[in-house]
Amino acid sequence: MATTYDFPSDLRTGQEELHQVRAELSALLKRLPWSVEPLDGFSDDGGWRKVERSASPGWTADEQAEVEKLRQREHELAVFVSGHRFWAEVAAGDRVAARMRLKHAHETPSGEED
């Protein structure tokens, strides 16, 4: 049976928000042009596979600001979660397993971890 952890609610909330921010940032980056700055397209078939990119109009100032805002929030949350006082209560040899459990804690309702 796997060890269960009584994660504090603020730690669970921080981890859940971190998942949400990362998903939002990933979706935004997939929608944006491939280059931040406007660049011409290119085609290169000299490598082991052909690479082609159409011209990129670059990102608007609003798009750049949104990406920066999400990256900053992601950083804040990652620091909060990884530096939370709870980790001092977990034996050093168990911290990796506990961290993995926290990453998946949103998949099971609070108190129902197996």
LUMTORLO-764141 format. One record per residue: x, y, z of N, C-alpha, C in turn. Coordinates in pm, whole numbers, plus 50000, padded with zeros to 5 digits. Each point is the difference from the previous one (the first is absolute). Layout:
% LUMTORLO-764141
XYZXYZXYZ
...
This chain:
% LUMTORLO-764141
500844988150000499165011950000500885012450000
499655009549919500765012449989499775008850123
501015007450037499905009350111499045011249963
499185003850096499115011449977500595012250072
499715011549947500505012450058498835009450022
500045006750113498975009850033500515013749956
499865002749868500495012649946499165011550051
500635010850045499255011950041499185005449883
498885006050029499115004849894500675010749913
500835008750060500655010349919501014993949903
500644989050039500944993149912499264993349885
498894993350031499194993849895499475010649903
499535011150055499465010849917501105005949911
501185001950056501125005149922500384990649888
500014987050028500344990149897498924999849890
498745000750040498925000149901500095012449911
500285011650060500145012149919501214999049908
501074993750048501194998149916499664991549878
499234989450020499534991849885499215008749902
499105008150052499145008349915500815010449923
500945006550067500815010249935500874993749891
500574988350029500834993349899499174995849879
498794995350023499134996249889499625012349917
499695010950067499635012449931501175005449919
501204999750057501195004749930500304991149879
499894987150018500254990749890499025002449885
498725001750032498995002549897500275013349928
500405010150075500305013049940501194999049906
501064993550043501194998749917499734992149872
499094990550006499644992349880499255008749899
499255009950049499235008949911500855010949938
501075003850066500815011349955500914996149884
500435009849921500974997349894501274994050058
500764992949917501174992850049501135009050045
500015012549958501075009250038499415012350069
500665004350105499575012050071500165012249910
501125000849932500305011049908499554996249859
499605009649918499664996849861501234994349928
499824988549936501094993649926499474994249870
500874999749900499654993749874499904984950020
499234993849912499924985550002501284993949945
500164987050017501184993349948499704985449971
500874993949923499924985949968501424994550002
500204989050070501334994050010499864985049985
500504994849891499944985549980501404993850003
500955007150059501384995150008500264991050119
499094999450094500194991850120499384986249982
499834993050109499444986449995498515000049972
499385011650017498595001649961499795014349952
499045001449916499715013249944499275008550104
500415012650010499395009350094499505011949919
498725003350021499425011549932499225008350101
500125012849987499205009250081499515011049909
498735003450013499485011549926500435012750073
499865011249935500395012750061499205002350129
500665005650098499365002950128499785015150012
498775004050030499755014350020500525005050136
500424990750085500445003750134498825001250094
500305002650124498975001450102499685014750020
498765002850031499625013850033500495003150142
499985012550035500405004150135499084993650104
498714998949969499054993750093500304985250017
500354993349891500334985750008501274997950082
500995008549978501244999050077499735002350149
499155009750029499665003050139499264988450065
499094993749926499264988650054500914988250028
500924997249910500964989150022500865003150122
500485012350009500845003850114499234998950132
498745004349999499164999250121499834985550044
499714991149904499824985950034501314993550045
501105003449936501304994450041500375004850140
499725012550030500295005350134499144992950105
498744998249969499124993150097500424985550016
500394993549891500494986250007501224999350092
500915009349985501195000350085499645002050146
499115009550028499585002750138499404987550063
499144993249925499354988050053500994988650019
500934998349907501004989450013500865002350124
500375012650025500785003250120499174997450125
498735004149997499124997850116499874985250031
499714992049898499784985650021501284993250044
501105002549932501254993050034500615004550132
499725012450040500565005050125499034999850117
498864993449985498984999850105500544993350126
499605005050114500464994850129499664985250020
498994995049929499594986050013501144990449970
500875003449903501054990649959500994997350111
500135009050097500904997750114499474988850090
498684997549994499384989550082500144986149937
500404999549874500124987349928501464995650004
500224987350032501374994850003500665002149864
501275003550002500725003249876499864988949896
500054987550040499904988949906498614998249942
499015006450059498614998649953499515012249922
500815010449990499545012549939499664998649853
500764992349926499704998549857498654993149982
499774989450075498724992949992498855009050043
500225007750105498965009250048499715010749896
501065005049936499815010449897499204994649883
500284987549962499244993849891498544998150040
499764996450125498614998650047499275013349995
500705010850037499385013249996499655003849857
500874997049906499745003449860498734993549948
499624988650059498814992849956498855000950101
500185007950104498985001150105498685005549946
500055008149895498775005749944499144989349932
500584988449972499274989249934499114992350098
500285001350130499184993550101499515010550098
498744999250042499495009750097500824999750130
500075011250068500755001050125499564989250099
500994993250059499704989750097499794986249940
499994998749869499784987049937501234994749929
501195004550041501224995149938500244985850048
500434991349905500214986150042501424997250032
